[in-house]
Amino acid sequence: MKTPNTSYSILELSIVSKGQTFKETLNNSLALAKEAEKQNYKRYWFAEHHNSDNVASSATSVLIGYVAENTEKIRVGSGGIMLPNHAPLIIAEQFGTLAQLYPNRIDLGLGRAPGTDQETAREIRSDFMQAAHSFPREVEKIQQYFSAENMISKVRVPIAEGAEVPIYILGSSTDSAHLAAKKGLPYAFASHFASTHLHHALQIYKKEFQPSHFLDKAYTIAGINAIVADTDEEAQSLFTSLIKMFVGVLTGGREPLQPPAEMNEEIQGMYNHPAVNQMLKYSFVGSKETVKREIQDFLRDTEVDELIVVSTMYNLEDRLKSTRLFGEIMIEINTEKHRLSQAK
C-alpha cells in the first residue's frame, strides 16, 4: 500500500513590517503565494483579523480572489473566515462566486473566534456572542446554501449551489474537534499559536470522527511556525522578529514587525517567558538539517496529514527563501517515507 504524502501549505496573515505600506504588504503576500505554488505547496490560506495596524488580512475573500487570479494551480482559501462575524448567506455568495471564477481551487475554512478584540467584534456584528454560540448551526446554513438540493428552498444562493468548495473546521481548543468529527469534515488546529490542546484535540477528532459524503476518513492539519535559513544562527536571528511580535501581542503593543536582530540574552529571555514559549512551542527554526529533523519528530508525534506553515519574517526575500527550503524539506521527507514503505 502506497504511503500518502504529508501535504504542506501556507497560512498568511499579511503582517506589515516596519517601514512598509499595506499595499507593499499585500503585494508581498502574492509574491509568497507564487513561490509556494512553484514549490508545490498544496494551499495558501488567508487568516481574518480586524482592527490591527499591522495585519492586512481583514478582507479575506478579496485577498483570496487576488491570489487566485494571479496564480494557476495552488488552492486558495480562508484560514479562516470567522463565521460569527458574518451572515452565512453572504459567505456562501462570496465563496460560491470565487468557486465559479476559480473552479476546484477554493477552500472555505471556518472558525468561531472573532479575530479581533471584543469591542470591535460587537461593531462588526452586534449579536456576535449569540452567533458564536450558534456556530454549529451557522456551519449547517453554509452547507445548505452550497448543496444542490437547496434549489427548492425559498432562501437560496444559486451561484453556490453544487459548487465544489470544501469546508474545513478550524480550532484552537477542543470544542471544534467535536464538531468537525461529528460533521465528518477535515479539521485544522491553530497550533502555531495555541499549542496547549493540540494533542488532545487531535485525539478527540480521530476518536469521534464520523465518515460523511465529504470525507471518508479523518483528515488533520496542524499549524506551525517555520523559519528556515542557511544556518541555525541566521534563522535564530530572523526568529527575533516573531518573538518581539508575540511579546507585543501579550502586552498590547501595536508596533509593526521589527527587523531581525542578534539572538541576545534579552531576546532569549523574552522567548523563555512561559506565555511566549508556550505560544511559540511549535516553531521550527534553523537550517534545513535542523528543521527537517524536528519536523520528522513532530510528524511522528502527531501523525497529522498536513502542515500549514506561518512564516513571519521581516524581509520578503527571507520568507521566499524559507518557503523554498521548507518545500525541499517536505519533498525529502515524503521521498524517504515512500522508500521506507517500499522496503517493508
RARA-V250716 format. One record per run of one state. SS is the DSSP state (a for helix, b for strand, c for the rest). FROM is the first residue (numbers start at 1). TO is the last residue. If there is no record, write none. Layout:
# RARA-V250716
ss	from	to
SS	FROM	TO
SS	FROM	TO
This chain:
# RARA-V250716
ss	from	to
c	1	6
b	7	12
c	13	14
b	15	15
c	16	16
b	17	17
c	18	21
a	22	38
c	39	42
b	43	46
c	47	54
b	55	55
c	56	59
a	60	69
c	70	74
b	75	82
a	83	85
c	86	87
a	88	101
c	102	105
b	106	111
c	112	117
a	118	124
c	125	127
a	128	133
c	134	134
a	135	146
c	147	147
a	148	152
c	153	165
b	166	171
c	172	174
a	175	183
c	184	185
b	186	189
c	190	197
a	198	208
c	209	219
b	220	228
c	229	231
a	232	251
c	252	256
b	257	257
c	258	264
a	265	272
c	273	273
a	274	279
c	280	282
b	283	286
c	287	287
a	288	302
c	303	305
b	306	310
c	311	315
a	316	343
c	344	344
